[in-house]
Amino acid sequence: MPGHGGTAPRILLIEDDPIIGEHLRAGLAAHGYNATWQRTGTAGMIAAQSQVPDVVLVDLGLPDMDGVEVARTLRSRQPDLLIVIVTARDDDLDVVVGLDAGADDYLTKPVSITVLLARLRAHLRTRPAPGTSAPLRAGPLVLDPATRRCLLGTVPVELRPKEFDLLAALLAAPGQALSREDLMARVWDENWFGSTKTLDVTMASLRQRLDAAADADLAPPAITTLRGYGYRLEATQA
Ligand code: CA
């Protein structure tokens, strides 16, 4: 069973459709997840504060507000929360807006329980147990998987979970070209299929956050885009 400290992962489902909601709730419960279900964005955000779930699944089309707004609010309150958008809108623009708002991943309806479970396993697995990994370094940049902290010199860099995991994958192989497929598999899911826009959006926000922490004397290592292939974190002199 994936989980934190041996307890069942807590999943909060925010979905107004009674059939889809029950399908997902029952499927999660049948596989050992502690799943609760709210029907509105407002109720979902209240539940997220009181229950402190591991993962929130949020529908984009809610009766009282847009799921993107829910994702944005949850992200600002709980930086470490895993947020997965569930959308019937099979539209790249919605997905990009949702990921920009702070979601880590998205699923398109109709949601297969098998796919949902695979994604949840992948997300919950990418968080290493404390004390198991040594810090990763490149020049002034230090990333500590044990504490999930990132420092540029002495400046803390706040990263979302997938930004952190992406930077960790790059820092683990400085100077090496990493393909898009390899990065998707390491950071998201070995069985990832569909749009890799998620990678582009996450990379763009990772670069923004590193640049925001930089100043004239303190530059993060460059991440080079390899057109048609992937990315490379440039090795720096110690
Ligand atoms: Ca809906």
Residues whose N, C-alpha, C, O or C-beta is under 5 A from the ligand:
A	BS01	CA	D16 D17 D59 G61 L62
